[in-house]
């Protein structure tokens, strides 16, 4: 494997993070879906409690991949976990261990933070990623289906909610 450094991203990396998010969106056939901007990413990373953390994989001064994650919570375990929102290595940098190193680093962070689980989702058509994750020991949970509310559906349901005091 080539000499790769993994580091936490800072607000100064916002343009790079957005470029990687856009690259992932294009790979996942959703090039127009990205609403995040370098300004929004930078502002969020400057918060005292940012809503996410991001690892960057670098070779020299060139960023070659990222893993963006945040904490979730397991009621059954009674402990926080880590949810990997995005893992992406541009095609020209794949096959040399960068994705594996990002995931291994994230696994180490999970253990250091006493998080018993590291979770993420993978598109059902992305067999290359599914195979990669299985090689690393991940279990693909076919019995769990992701659910999402957004846009008008979220707003409609919100109007039926109670006021929290």
C-alpha positions, 0 to 999 in steps of 0.5 A: 500500500502507498504511504497514506495519512489519515487526518480529521478534516477541519473547516478549511477542508470544506471545498475538498469535502464538497468536491468528494461529496459531489464525486460520490453523488455522481458515482451514485447517479445523483449528480444534481442532488447535492445541496451542501456547499463549502460555506455550509460545511465550513460553518458546521465544522466551526460549531462547538459541537459539529453535526459530523466529523470527517476523515481525509486520506492523503498521499502527500498533499493530495486528498484521495478519499474521505469518510464522513460520520457522526454518532448515533445511539443504540438503546439496546446496547445503551451506548453511542455508535458511529454511523458512516454517512459517506465513504468515497475514494475517487475511481483513479485512487481505488484498489490501493487500500485507501478505503480499507484504511479509512474504515479501519481508522474509523473502527479504531475510533469507534473502539477508542470511544467505546462505541460497540457498533459501526453502521452504514448503508450501501446501495443494492446495485453497488456489488463492488462495495458490497463485496468489499465490505464483506471481505472486511467482515461487515454483515449486510443486513438484508432484513433491515430496510432504510426509511426516510421522510423528507420534503413535503412528506416530512412537512405534512407529518410535522403538522400532525405532531405535538408541541414539545415543552 
